[in-house]
Amino acid sequence: MKNYLVCASLLLWICASAMAQIQHVGQPLHWEESVPTVAYKTFSALDLDVLSAEDAVTATMKDAPWRFGIEHDVNWTMETHGSWTEEDGMRVWRMGVQAEGATSWSFYLSRFVVPKGGELFVWNGARTHFMGAFNHLNVKEWEGLALSVMEGSDVVLEYREPLNIHATGEIEVAQVVQGYRSLLRREAELQAEMSAAGPFGNSGACNINVNCPEGDDWQVENQSVALIVNGGFAACSGALVNNTNNDGTPYFLTANHCLGSPNSWTYYFNHESETCSGSTGPTNNSISGGTLLVADGGSDVALIELSSTPPSSWGVEYAGWDASSATHTSAVGIHHPSGDVKKICFENDAPYQSSTGGAQVWWINAWELGVTEPGSSGSPLFNQDHRIIGQLYGGAAACSGSVNNGAYDFYGRFDVSWGLGVSQYLDPNGSGTLVLDGYPTGFNSDNGCTDPTACNYSPQAIFDDGSCAVNDACGVCGGDNSTCGGCTDATACNYDPAAIIDDGSCIFGGAGVTVTILTDNYPGETTWSLTDVSGTVVASGGPYATQAVEEVTQVCVAPGCYTFTINDSFGDGICCAYGTGLYTVSSQGTVLATGGEFTNTESAEFCLGSGFGCTDETACNYDAEATTDDGSCDFASCLGCTDAEACNYNPDATVDDGSCVMPDPVDGCTDTCDFPVSVSEAALAQTAAGTAVEFGAFGTLSSLEVTLDWSQAEGTGAWPADLLVEIGLPDGSCVALGGYDVTSATCTDLGNYAAVWPDTWAVSTAGTYTTSIDLSAAALSGTGLWSITLINGWATGGSSNYDATFTMTGLCTSDDIDITGCTDATACNYNPNATADDGSCEFDSCAGCTDASACNYDAAATTDDGSCEFDSCAGCTDASACNYDAEATIDDGSCLQLDACGVCGGDDSSCSGCTNPDADNYDPSAIVDDGSCIVPPDCPEDLNNDGTISVADILELLADFGCTSDCDADLNGDGATNVNDILQILAAFGGECD
């Protein structure tokens, strides 16, 4: 008997697992008993001739998915369709579908939220196969569930839950797929279709099964590839990819052009024939749904995180990759052409870089073995090192009968995808790794968990490394029960029906807050946060990926006060320069904050619950019933003139602000309200400010009606929207509006060009431009002198002509307005516009030396304070003098010139001497001759200088004869008195000297 029970249990397990998604232990009620009564929805039989003709056309299109069924959009709930019964202490709901000739059925549940204890099954009418149980562990973040294909002409959904649980499951069916040709490939069907479909099933005859001998070296990488089914189509292929943490996170690579809603897809792993010639393969390893992480047409890449991690028993591989832009010598593709079992193709030549359709691609000229087909899109391209270098984008390769047609294919480049967002997931720690092997085989082919009952069992492991783990209560392998924690009390506002373990987070008496973001054209710039009074972030969102869609986030918060902050990283808000984005924060139908026109950030404060309000009795909005001040007290909106006799009486004011203007005894009230102010600036240069136009007024400026005649005076590319307007208030403060890249140095910024001026102003066309600017929130009030200044707000745009008229809505001008200020014309702060002295006159800031010849002359001074001095700036002012003082402004007579020796103020003595080269005492360094030269006589033989060369001269020579140094009678200058000197004097004997 025991053996019989074991066999029966085994058969039940086989029947269930033959169609197994990730599901949990269990079986439909009364599985081995008679068929229960089921309410069926009957669909019409399909026209197979028409479908066949349509399929023949799409079979030639590489980017067209392979269709196996027709999609029916429905709106079924457990309240509107099917039937309920009570059986064995359970509430049971069943709903069936049937159609003549249907080969299979599959379903997309747009809502699948079931409590713990609730279970869903799918079984065929013949009751030979079932899928399930699908329970609370299968509830996805998006609350939808795509169910795998169940074969048969009639199929039943069966849901049950215990009678004693309070929560009720919610199941809504949005799509039913009626199969007309088998995705799962039964042998009888294959034989009937063989002549039309080729020897290998759905794909062309030249395709090669991955388990043929050609694929022997690629069995590890083969385990990463999966088939994507979307509704009634075998849409694309893709592959699991490893990340640098080697942790088995289920990242799945496919093509951007395959995208629809990845959370409604079913991903089939290990759908391959065990033999080289087989045409069938298992479909019992599938995962429902995934979250899109990256999508970019720059390399036609999409990266998805699957909703569940494939069990280790599936033996999947997380493929390695190469993001280095290296040159590759050959390539291999593994894929599911036309929804067929897995195939492999080979390119023995080097793929080369190219571009097509705006994407950077690897180009395959022609496959040596095998081809790709529709349904192959998104499949991985491996290089000679067994690493992914791209995913299939498109091409023309196909079978021509049983041979390759020799055409091309192209794959989006993985190295380009790396820079388009893929790296942040596959290299989460920013290690800089560009080449990575697969996991677990490529990472560690020896060590791992060898226990087949463990959730992380590794069939590749040889040695057990002690890492074996079991699923926690949340179904997480080796988990700590933290991933399914939450509030399990259905009466709490943050009740989480998917939570299994209560984590103490239940909020009672709280309120639901809904944050709705209508994205603009650059959703990646938008983020937001919701913080409580302590600054703790209780919710956040963004950045977003899709343009012009509503992103809705619902939050449950405790009673209290909160701040909602929205940010735009580019600084132009979410409306209206690039799209018409809008944010709305609401609770229980009440809008708490809304907007879209801001710059970098905008915040709104609000409180939820009872007892919140303004508790200050002096405030305009004092709330006598409030017990907790929420920071909303307003002290300005009720200010104004409360005197009914005044010209500017404000019937809405409850607190008098002293601004009352009484009527003139003769003329009465001469007020002019909502008056225009004209400001013109011709050829106003870039960044330049014009002249302030001043006017007296009183009131609160609620809006500006602007009419601008604009043209560019110099340069190109300027806009009317470049205009920056400064509005000065009577209290000396000011606000600034507009400006492209120039901001006010002193005024409070109320928004740049994108927040202030309409989109129609962002053009370079001369003309008249109008708009209305709401300033009610700025609380711009006062009585006295106002001003408007125009500034060219583009730093590089050249000059522009501005002729503007501003209607000052909310302000009034009157002859009775007192403009306070200093009325003393001798004061430093004299205000010629002031009509009433306010005692502010001061005389020190403008006092100084007014003598323009003084060293400390102050051009700004209007009152001489006796401080003039003339010494600190005295000196030589002659630029030609050798002691010229460039800083001196008063000449003190000290100027000097260089003497002949180059000495400043010298007397030539430092360079004087004998300048005659013939003199005995000639000084070659002397510049000035001082008369000291000693020149030898013209008649050297006249030794006694009597003018005649006689015996007396001979006798003197003879007296000096024989002298060898410093000789008196050395006539020839050779240093000695000798025979040569005697011969010289004898030759001149008797002569006379001139």
MIDO-971274 format. One line per field, with one value per residue (C-alpha): x, y, z. Coordinates in steps of 0.001 Angstrom, whole numbers, plus 500000, padded with zeros to 6 digits. Layout:
MIDO-971274
X	c(X;...)
Y	c(Y;...)
Z	c(Z;...)
This chain:
MIDO-971274
X	c(500000;502836;504368;501065;500721;504231;503601;500310;501962;504734;502224;500428;503692;504552;501158;501571;505195;504684;503248;505078;505569;507139;504333;503778;502650;498985;496401;492870;489989;488672;491408;490917;487129;484340;484529;482850;480247;481957;480522;482170;482660;482509;484481;483914;486149;488936;489259;492519;492763;492776;495238;497535;497598;498420;501164;502720;503225;504694;506963;509191;509558;512535;511087;507603;506853;505671;501929;500385;497102;494515;494192;490759;490605;488113;487102;486243;486124;485103;481906;480884;481962;482285;480568;481167;480618;481537;483439;485465;485574;486618;485085;485709;485442;485688;485613;486125;486860;486309;486303;486104;489560;491472;494893;495655;494623;496580;495556;496805;495441;495509;494874;496069;495932;495219;495563;497633;495670;494224;495312;494722;494961;494612;493591;492534;489086;490419;491887;495229;497315;497158;499236;499419;499146;499623;499314;500291;503946;503128;501664;503784;504615;502349;499629;499351;500184;500720;499832;501648;500055;497736;496964;493443;490262;488749;490610;489421;490583;489949;490480;489878;490316;489452;486067;487624;489900;488708;490440;489039;491135;490854;491339;490626;491186;492183;493226;492541;494679;492983;495654;495321;498763;500837;503613;504467;504736;503053;504582;501320;500939;504549;504185;501103;502886;506320;506013;505112;507142;510373;512054;512706;509241;508201;511475;513193;514904;518421;518269;520410;519199;521336;521923;523357;527095;527835;526501;528492;530879;528039;525941;526799;525779;522749;521272;520989;518673;514877;511796;509521;505777;503518;499822;499353;502834;506207;507521;511294;514266;516653;519188;519974;523150;525581;526548;529827;528427;527982;524819;522277;520095;517738;518724;517436;518809;516656;515940;514336;512115;510578;509190;505587;504788;507486;505401;502795;505313;506070;509721;510337;513707;515144;512684;514952;515048;517237;518302;519691;516639;513850;511221;509702;510965;509826;507910;507822;510395;508672;508537;505706;506535;509513;510399;511903;515185;516780;515350;517302;517224;520871;521799;518270;518775;516322;517324;514644;514707;512546;509898;511364;514755;514842;515128;518520;516904;516397;520165;520153;523321;523794;525821;529098;529646;532248;531667;535203;534647;537326;537608;536027;537181;533949;530407;527649;523913;521524;517819;514196;513307;509555;508893;510674;512932;516329;518665;522273;524040;527731;529667;533304;534360;534824;531666;532283;530874;528195;524985;521402;518080;519837;521479;525134;525398;527638;527180;527105;527702;526460;526132;528277;525840;522236;520235;517845;514133;511196;511161;514969;514993;516676;518680;522324;525373;528406;532024;534762;535300;531689;530700;527696;528566;525078;521411;519612;518115;517225;518488;517600;519106;516678;516449;516103;514646;517105;520072;521129;520161;523553;522035;523080;521981;522844;522976;522828;526292;526594;529547;527303;524455;526903;526956;523189;522304;523148;526350;524544;522855;525503;528312;526320;529368;531083;534112;534959;534810;534271;534689;532911;532422;529124;527611;527571;529553;531855;532323;532968;532743;533698;532297;528645;525580;525336;522052;519297;516651;518220;516843;520339;521310;523981;524152;527562;529054;531437;532385;529805;530907;528383;526236;523061;519967;516213;513399;512189;508522;508640;509888;513319;516214;518275;516162;515496;511732;512289;511034;507439;507120;504471;501194;498920;495993;493278;491863;495031;495320;498641;497407;499563;497709;500993;502622;503086;504948;503676;506555;504774;504333;500517;499095;495656;493660;496048;495232;495991;497958;498039;500905;500202;502954;502094;505581;506978;509293;512270;510887;514380;514860;511921;512073;509955;509856;507371;508889;507411;508101;511328;512675;512311;511436;508267;507849;509665;509490;511314;513268;510838;511392;508318;507156;503634;502226;500669;502823;500642;501993;499733;501072;499513;500706;499984;498168;500567;502141;504174;506215;505962;508998;509336;512660;513751;517479;517641;515940;512978;510200;507841;505745;505625;508831;509201;505827;502817;503725;501683;501946;498991;499028;495627;494007;490470;489494;491023;493849;496684;499180;499391;501559;504282;505740;508820;512572;514753;512395;509012;507551;504127;503234;500024;498626;496366;494030;491922;492893;495423;495267;496452;496325;497598;494686;496393;496604;494226;493293;493080;491172;489493;488945;492569;494576;497866;499468;500287;502401;499702;499180;498812;499406;499272;496106;493851;496019;494877;493066;490048;488816;485694;486221;489668;490279;491909;489461;489684;486434;488222;490866;490448;493772;494674;498213;498391;498123;494880;494870;492230;490479;491673;489353;488879;489590;488493;490019;492248;493202;493971;494056;495370;497350;499951;503677;505713;509395;511570;515194;516838;519773;520040;523274;523528;523411;522937;520289;518240;517137;514607;511192;509777;506192;504196;501471;499726;498053;498951;500297;498213;499203;501107;499538;502538;502686;506181;507369;510691;513393;517055;519343;522639;523602;521366;519389;517953;514367;511766;511834;515383;513872;514571;512281;513062;510172;511184;508878;508470;510232;513429;513005;512613;511616;512870;510974;512360;515884;517479;520863;521173;519759;519230;522058;519814;516157;514136;513798;510190;511141;513280;512096;510623;508455;507403;507142;504978;506550;505562;508122;510996;511523;513805;511068;510560;507020;504496;504235;501660;501077;499576;501639;499873;501702;499048;501180;504144;502343;503840;502340;503260;502586;505218;507771;507722;509999;510443;513845;514470;517563;518786;518817;520877;524613;525722;522822;523872;521624;517835;515168;512471;509321;507094;503869;503078;499546;499958;496805;496052;498012;496605;498362;497169;498212;497718;500363;503192;506518;508614;512330;514939;513845;517018;518916;522201;521919;523780;520569;518433;515482;514109;510971;510164;507192;507319;510511;510880;513818;516271;518574;522249;525296;528273;528305;528869;531377;535027;537676;536173;539441;540344;544034;544280;545792;542616;540098;536748;534778;531701;531847;529412;530366;533963;534919;538337;540257;542138;545898;548607;551685;551053;550795;553626;556708;558343;555723;558153;558101;561547;563177;565243;563271;559799;557053;554157;551887;552576;549873;551471;554967;557222;560221;562343;562825;566430;568164;570954;574501;576934;577976;574359;574111;570679;571412;575195;577989;579856;582703;582239;583319;585961;589640;592012;590176;593161;594386;597810;598352;600574;597752;594867;591865;589665;586821;586631;583608;584285;587837;589155;592263;594759;596162;600033;601014;604694;606627;606663;610594;611883;615530;615341;616097;616702;613688;615623;614166;617430;619014;622556;625671;623921;621209;623861;625594;622342;621765;625286;624749;621722;623341;622995;619728;617373;614179;612309;614964;614919;616645;614695;613951;612402;610329;611878;612438;616183;618835;621160;622909;619567;618812;622359;621797;618351;619676;622668;620240;618339;621475;621320;617617;615115;611810;608539)
Y	c(500000;502367;501823;502633;505906;506947;506272;508149;511147;511046;510976;513974;515853;514960;516152;519456;520072;519333;522824;524355;528074;529032;527733;526032;522708;521840;520463;521367;520193;516706;516172;512424;512597;513561;516811;519644;521862;524760;527887;528142;531096;529808;531463;530979;528671;530476;530644;528767;529524;533277;532940;530767;533353;536112;534028;533363;537123;537810;534762;536773;539674;539403;541787;540252;537842;534287;534056;530927;532312;535048;537519;538352;541418;540805;542326;539407;539505;536896;538891;539157;535801;532222;530672;530367;527311;526205;522935;521335;524509;526582;529309;528103;530070;528428;529903;527966;528846;526651;526798;524250;523475;525441;523962;525865;528698;531216;534149;537494;538492;542287;541883;538986;539835;536884;536511;533906;530677;531625;529452;529535;526559;526145;522769;521331;519933;516399;516809;515398;518488;521387;524406;525712;526448;530185;531869;535018;534345;534851;538335;540802;544396;545446;543014;541277;537725;536139;532440;529935;528138;525231;522859;521743;522980;523798;525093;526054;528632;527484;529704;528720;530306;529195;530285;531541;534236;537831;538976;537980;537322;539596;538174;540102;538583;541151;538895;535377;533824;531195;528953;527708;526167;524644;526531;523335;521115;517739;515041;514256;517871;518038;515084;516630;519946;518592;519214;522845;523638;521829;518983;521076;522278;525910;527397;527000;523778;525256;525960;523880;522517;523763;520138;519085;518287;521801;523149;520875;523639;526069;524119;526397;529571;527763;527596;531402;531791;531984;532370;535383;534845;537900;537074;535022;535607;533984;537514;537441;535775;536933;535794;535956;537986;537938;540954;541748;540658;537133;536841;535438;538536;537652;540388;539531;541051;541459;544034;547439;546910;543846;545965;546155;545360;543020;542464;540665;538449;534807;533749;530102;528543;525230;525004;522827;519403;516834;515553;517046;516174;516665;519353;519376;520608;521125;524243;523547;526216;529594;532866;535377;539065;541330;544961;547098;548680;550017;550700;552589;552677;553751;550061;548580;547317;546391;545120;543532;542152;539024;538911;535689;534045;530808;527850;526201;522976;524605;524741;528184;530126;533874;534592;536491;539585;541820;545591;546522;547450;544901;543358;539900;537138;535129;535002;532575;533224;531142;531863;530736;531339;531514;530286;527023;525066;526614;526927;527943;529719;530392;533275;532279;535757;538817;540917;544598;547815;549703;551642;551286;552742;555067;552149;551122;547478;544489;543507;539841;539608;536037;533026;530011;527683;528390;531628;533747;534336;536301;535469;535488;539235;540063;536830;537058;537195;535555;536169;533582;533759;532732;536200;538270;541207;542128;541251;540716;543883;542758;541596;539608;536184;533300;529793;529278;525813;523738;526083;529489;532409;534062;537351;539632;540217;542944;543031;546004;546452;545525;547895;550781;549535;549616;553408;553707;552534;548827;549299;550573;547178;544766;546586;547853;548761;550681;548372;549337;545702;545490;541736;539140;535400;533654;532484;529980;527853;530588;531874;528622;525290;523199;524513;525058;523470;519777;519117;518669;519586;522991;526068;526992;523526;523746;520764;522021;521875;519033;520001;521229;524618;524759;527336;525224;527159;526757;529097;531336;532053;534599;532073;533700;531291;531690;534667;536045;536532;540272;540488;539587;541669;544328;545215;542168;543878;544502;547354;549420;551985;550478;546895;544815;541751;540339;540505;537221;538409;541424;543864;546233;548929;549058;552577;553020;556187;557286;558659;557621;560099;559817;561388;561685;562812;563539;563373;565913;565250;564595;562330;561288;564744;564429;563142;563801;563067;563223;564000;564262;566997;565283;565338;561587;560590;558504;558145;559103;558604;559120;559508;558192;556583;557339;560666;562064;559318;559452;557859;557207;556387;555705;556138;555541;558015;558594;561766;564678;567385;566653;568393;567345;568359;567901;568378;568900;568274;570541;573432;573990;572262;569838;572439;574050;574502;570802;569164;569838;567958;568278;567022;566554;565460;564499;562703;561368;563527;566742;568279;569180;570484;570819;572526;572029;575446;575794;575805;573394;572536;573306;572345;572259;571658;570066;568276;565235;564322;566394;569331;570910;574587;578072;578559;582180;584466;587422;585649;586285;582595;581807;578556;578444;574678;573847;572188;571744;574541;573354;576358;577777;581034;583975;587519;589341;588476;590416;593555;596744;600011;599490;603097;603154;606873;606323;606271;602852;601290;597483;595855;592479;593812;593112;594551;598155;598452;602254;602564;604529;607460;610024;612098;615594;618204;619811;617198;614128;610785;610958;607302;605491;601716;598876;601473;600872;601523;601850;600893;601072;600097;600355;598047;596801;594806;591260;591144;594953;596596;599511;602590;601988;603531;604715;605493;606021;603521;601628;598251;594616;593685;590654;590243;591761;592131;592373;593626;593552;594783;592982;592751;591809;594778;592914;589235;586244;583684;585882;585460;587755;585167;586286;589362;589688;592104;593510;595028;597275;597675;600689;598906;598602;594923;593634;590555;589268;587515;585667;585665;582869;582414;585725;586098;589144;589899;591393;590489;587450;585109;584245;581987;581908;582221;578703;579402;582964;583484;581374;578854;581169;583691;581239;582236;584660;586433;590182;591107;591817;589352;589293;587336;587542;586689;585703;587268;586714;584160;586560;589004;592140;595026;598531;602245;604514;604364;601315;600670;598441;597690;595702;593495;591574;588102;586142;586336;585656;586862;590331;593379;593580;596260;596156;598316;597026;598024;596519;596822;596841;594972;595511;598761;602265;605560;608795;612401;611860;609169;610244;608914;608940;609635;612316;615694;617654;618369;618693;615205;612263;610258;612996;611513;613946;611755;611930;614057;613441;613534;610369;611557;609317;612109;611505;613560;611336;608772;611462;613636;613792;615890;617907;619628;618003;618960;617123;613718;612273;613899;611962;612408;610969;613365;616256;617813;618811;617507;619297;616104;617239;616621;617337;615438;611770;612285;614919;614101;614531;614577;615091;611816;612644;613031;610242;610368;610509;609271;607740;607898;611536;614023;617199;618304;619256;620632;617588;616465;615500;614670;612221;613726;612739;609788;608477;609406;610818;614436;613869;616472;614476;613806;610077;609667;612508;612057;612335;611555;612176;608859;610451;611565;609643;609495;608637;607070;605051;604885;608662;610388;613986;615428;617158;618818;616423;614976;614831;614835;614010;616754;616729;616924;614167;614872;618409;617078;620461;622024;625007;624583;623471;620017;620811;619491;620179;617643;615044;615529;614881;611747;610503;611221;608882;606262;602748;603388;600369;601626;604870;606585;610372;610166;607179;608868;605906;604702;601244;601560;602091;604735;603016;603302;603601;606807;608216;607513;609203;612378;612582;612297;615307;617266;620879;620951;623227;622271;624084)
Z	c(500000;500844;497408;495730;497627;496744;493074;493130;494716;492192;489325;490750;491006;487406;486174;487934;487114;483446;483206;486160;486615;489925;492102;495418;496830;496449;494037;492950;495110;494384;491782;491705;491909;489562;487651;489583;487941;486118;484474;481048;478735;475163;472367;468638;466653;464783;460989;460561;456828;457471;460337;458245;455460;457951;459544;456148;455736;459188;458942;456610;459064;461407;463989;463974;466868;466186;466860;468337;469709;469419;472285;473700;475936;478733;482041;484299;488056;490570;491140;487468;486032;487161;490162;493916;496094;499614;499768;502532;504634;501631;499498;495936;492673;489281;485786;482555;478916;475885;472103;469338;467952;470582;471180;474394;476693;478734;480901;482062;485453;485750;489465;491601;495284;497558;501328;503055;502644;499265;496297;492524;490152;486384;484980;481640;481026;480666;484192;483170;483930;486340;487328;490898;493631;493052;496452;498359;497548;493859;494418;492444;493225;490342;491550;488177;487110;483686;483668;481477;478544;479414;476548;475810;474176;477594;480645;484152;486708;490283;493347;496971;500367;503930;505231;508472;507007;506916;503743;500372;497324;494311;490821;487640;484192;481561;478673;477456;474695;472518;470990;467437;466946;469662;471319;473183;470069;470320;468160;466367;465347;464234;461945;460369;459843;458920;455201;455733;458819;458037;459918;463024;463936;463704;462505;459155;458146;458194;461944;464294;467639;470492;471563;468205;468268;467015;470310;472623;473633;474389;476883;479805;477967;476581;480101;480251;477214;477550;475328;475956;475519;475435;475148;471996;470646;471092;471113;471584;473205;475888;478447;482148;482761;485653;487760;489509;492885;491439;493529;491063;490827;487927;485468;481991;478765;475653;472926;473368;470324;472013;474829;475820;479440;480817;483948;481801;479985;480703;480476;479521;480393;479176;476268;474134;472542;474245;470829;467652;465566;468118;467776;471263;474575;478164;479174;482898;483844;483499;485423;485285;485038;485455;486135;483369;484503;481299;477844;475189;471414;471277;471257;471166;474718;477459;480900;483082;486600;486695;489414;490827;490942;488908;491299;491392;490190;486793;486331;484746;484018;484407;481291;481362;479222;477607;477744;476725;473044;472167;468688;468533;466208;465929;467279;468302;468697;470844;470371;469953;466279;465663;469200;468444;470765;471326;468305;467749;464876;464139;462550;462023;460894;463055;463577;462929;464323;462427;463032;461840;462920;465350;467189;467470;466387;465719;462067;461044;457295;456991;459292;458493;460285;461239;461017;463104;462564;464019;467730;467863;468602;471881;471933;473025;470768;472362;471368;471039;474835;475554;476794;475635;473360;472124;471616;468290;466794;463258;459898;456818;457597;457091;455724;452002;452029;454023;453558;454821;452549;453261;454434;457292;460900;463392;467187;469582;471109;474788;475288;474178;476391;479295;479171;478692;482208;482185;484212;487316;487666;486385;488233;491242;493302;490505;490435;486848;485678;481920;481386;483554;483332;483953;487224;488796;486338;485134;488662;490553;488827;491884;495167;496001;497570;496739;498587;495948;498523;499196;497473;496266;495088;492373;490030;488857;492369;493175;496731;499240;500591;503406;501626;501386;502410;502664;501744;504560;505190;502411;499888;499753;499529;502691;503654;507123;506682;506152;502573;503417;506534;506776;508394;508531;510260;507668;509770;509455;506671;505591;505609;503272;501979;500706;504133;505960;509063;510982;511453;513822;511168;511238;511246;512792;512285;509563;506153;502618;500537;496753;494823;491095;488741;485110;483628;481172;478215;480540;483282;484351;485881;488287;491882;494980;498679;501547;504963;508433;510986;512100;508544;508082;504528;504638;500871;497680;493944;490656;488555;485949;482557;480436;479023;479448;481680;485128;487809;490868;494335;497299;500819;504220;506839;510514;511628;511579;509453;506333;503656;500024;497944;494184;492395;488802;488289;485214;486978;484625;486561;484846;483044;480618;478602;477750;478120;480336;483491;486670;490228;492575;496203;497561;500460;500553;497584;498937;496904;499284;496729;492972;490393;487831;487044;489244;488803;490797;493626;495119;498500;500092;503724;504967;507974;508129;510950;513303;515516;513160;512243;513206;516989;517066;517877;516198;512849;509992;509818;513523;514071;517471;517140;516373;519147;517291;515298;511786;510793;508538;510415;508044;509264;505924;504036;506413;506547;504862;505350;507611;507496;505346;504665;503124;499404;499713;502149;502030;503186;503483;505868;509575;510763;509866;508472;508518;504759;504703;502263;503182;500494;499696;501261;497846;495182;497126;496151;493124;493055;489835;490236;488050;486140;483375;483705;480505;480441;477305;476778;473357;472516;476101;476178;477474;481313;481402;483598;482354;484283;487037;486372;489716;490691;493850;494645;497413;497697;496980;493564;492651;488998;486087;482677;480335;476745;475243;471861;471375;468731;468741;468145;467862;467679;467002;468929;471695;472940;474479;477278;478165;479848;483585;485453;488905;490890;493753;496785;499084;501972;499928;499083;495548;493552;490200;487391;484348;482956;480926;482615;484464;487972;490150;492548;495245;494627;495666;492681;491754;488841;485708;482111;482060;485104;484198;480436;478082;475703;472840;474121;473618;469973;468134;466188;466600;467540;470290;473169;475958;479144;482609;485691;488907;491874;494535;496366;496605;498976;497376;499355;500405;500200;498698;495926;493640;490662;487627;486075;482868;482533;479472;481040;478497;479161;475570;473435;472310;472784;472502;472265;474925;474902;477700;479395;482805;484191;487986;489001;492669;493019;493071;492574;494211;494673;498403;498731;500995;499814;502944;502976;503620;502265;503234;499998;501934;503430;502088;501601;500157;498221;495647;495328;499041;500017;503768;505852;507869;509995;508199;506964;507661;506787;507478;504699;502046;504007;502946;501215;498368;497260;493957;494484;497825;498207;499729;497414;497495;494300;495978;498881;498814;502185;503061;506478;506746;506205;503076;503213;500633;501828;501266;497512;497092;495028;491637;488902;485972;484084;482570;486006;487437;490729;489106;491492;489542;492577;493310;492313;493769;492575;495515;493452;494163;490560;489635;486372;485641;485434;482673;484818;485031;488692;489700;490818;490519;489739;487057;489524;489636;486002;485477;484439;481487;478295;475898;474566;473757;477349;479651;482218;479827;481696;479313;481894;482236;480632;481727;481142;484284;482641;484224;480993;480742;477060;476046;474005;470187;470152;472458;471468;473026;476468;478060;476315;474971;471517;469885;469686;470674;472447;475750;474873;473841;477178;479097;477113;477783;481453;481377;479094;480333;482229;481937;483583;484129;482049;481472;478089;476623;473322;471477;474377;474571;478335;478266;477321;474857;471501;469707;471606;470737;467044;467226;468860;466465;463551;464923;465976;465055;464481;466173;467793;466956)
